[in-house]
Each structure stands twice: as structure tokens, then as C-alpha cells.
Amino acid sequence: MDPGILFGLLSMVSFGLSNAILNAPIKTIGSTKTVFYRGIFIVFPLLALLIFTDNVFSLPHIIFLIGLSFIGYLALASLYAGLVRGKVGVVIS
């Protein structure tokens, strides 16, 4: 089996589970707080991974990653705001 198909199926299942699991907190505490708490739970394992590896980041890399994370925040906030209003379908080509 082609790895692209396998990873596509895996991302499809993961994305669907994520939307199903996060639907309840989004409706109770709101989309902005859900994105914040999700980020907190993601940051700690990534910081532990960063501390225990030999990765070194320069200032341009850090600025680039902050920009990417801001774009990712906008995408998640928009998706979660849509989930507050009703069902959301995402099509990726």
C-alpha cells in the first residue's frame, strides 16, 4: 500500500476523532478557550522533547515558527467557531 494513502487515511480518522471529541468542550467553554487549552496540552510534550534532544533553533527559525503557529491558531479558531454554530465538513485535496 502506498504510504500517502495510509497517511491520508490516518489523518482522516484522526481529524474526525478530534472534531468529535472537541465538540462538547467547544460548546460549553467556547472556541477560543478550547484552542488555548489544546495548545497548553500540546506544548508540554513538545517542550519535553525539545529539552531532551540536541535541537538548536536560531532566531529566524523561531520567528518563522511563531508565524506558522499564529496561522494555525487562526485556522483552528475558525474551525471551532464553525463547530459552535453547527456541523462542519472539511474537504482537503
C-alpha positions as CSV (number, residue, x, y, z in Angstrom):
1,M,0.0,0.0,0.0
2,D,1.2,3.5,-0.8
3,P,2.4,5.4,2.3
4,G,0.5,8.5,1.0
5,I,-2.8,6.6,1.1
6,L,-2.0,5.2,4.5
7,F,-1.2,8.6,6.0
8,G,-4.2,10.1,4.3
9,L,-6.5,7.6,5.9
10,L,-4.8,8.1,9.3
11,S,-5.1,11.8,9.1
12,M,-8.8,11.5,8.1
13,V,-9.6,9.3,11.1
14,S,-7.6,11.5,13.5
15,F,-9.2,14.7,12.2
16,G,-12.7,13.1,12.6
17,L,-12.0,11.9,16.1
18,S,-10.6,15.3,17.0
19,N,-13.7,17.0,15.9
20,A,-16.0,14.6,17.6
21,I,-14.1,14.7,20.9
22,L,-13.7,18.5,20.9
23,N,-17.3,19.2,20.1
24,A,-18.5,19.1,23.7
25,P,-15.9,21.5,25.2
26,I,-16.3,23.9,22.3
27,K,-20.0,24.3,23.0
28,T,-19.5,24.7,26.8
29,I,-16.4,26.9,27.1
30,G,-16.2,28.4,23.7
31,S,-13.8,28.1,20.8
32,T,-11.1,30.5,22.0
33,K,-10.6,28.8,25.3
34,T,-10.7,25.3,23.7
35,V,-7.9,26.4,21.3
36,F,-5.9,27.7,24.3
37,Y,-6.3,24.6,26.4
38,R,-5.5,22.4,23.5
39,G,-2.3,24.4,22.9
40,I,-1.3,24.0,26.6
41,F,-1.6,20.2,26.4
42,I,0.4,20.1,23.2
43,V,3.2,22.5,24.4
44,F,4.3,20.5,27.4
45,P,5.2,17.2,25.5
46,L,6.9,19.2,22.8
47,L,8.9,21.2,25.3
48,A,10.0,17.9,27.0
49,L,11.0,16.6,23.5
50,L,12.9,19.8,22.8
51,I,14.8,19.7,26.1
52,F,15.9,16.0,25.8
53,T,17.1,16.3,22.2
54,D,20.0,18.2,20.6
55,N,17.9,20.5,18.5
56,V,19.1,24.1,18.3
57,F,16.9,26.9,16.8
58,S,18.1,30.2,15.5
59,L,16.1,33.4,15.7
60,P,14.9,33.2,12.1
61,H,13.6,29.7,12.8
62,I,11.8,30.9,16.0
63,I,10.2,33.8,14.2
64,F,9.1,31.6,11.3
65,L,7.6,29.0,13.8
66,I,5.7,31.8,15.7
67,G,4.2,32.9,12.4
68,L,3.2,29.4,11.5
69,S,1.6,28.9,14.9
70,F,-0.4,32.1,14.5
71,I,-1.7,30.9,11.1
72,G,-2.6,27.5,12.7
73,Y,-4.3,29.3,15.6
74,L,-6.5,31.2,13.1
75,A,-7.4,28.0,11.3
76,L,-8.3,26.2,14.5
77,A,-10.3,29.2,15.9
78,S,-12.3,29.4,12.6
79,L,-13.0,25.7,12.6
80,Y,-14.0,25.7,16.2
81,A,-16.2,28.7,15.8
82,G,-17.9,26.9,12.9
83,L,-18.4,23.8,15.2
84,V,-20.2,26.1,17.7
85,R,-22.7,27.0,15.1
86,G,-23.3,23.6,13.6
87,K,-21.8,20.7,11.7
88,V,-18.6,21.4,9.7
89,G,-17.2,19.5,6.8
90,V,-13.6,19.9,5.7
91,V,-12.5,18.9,2.2
92,I,-8.8,18.6,1.5
93,S,-7.5,17.9,-1.9
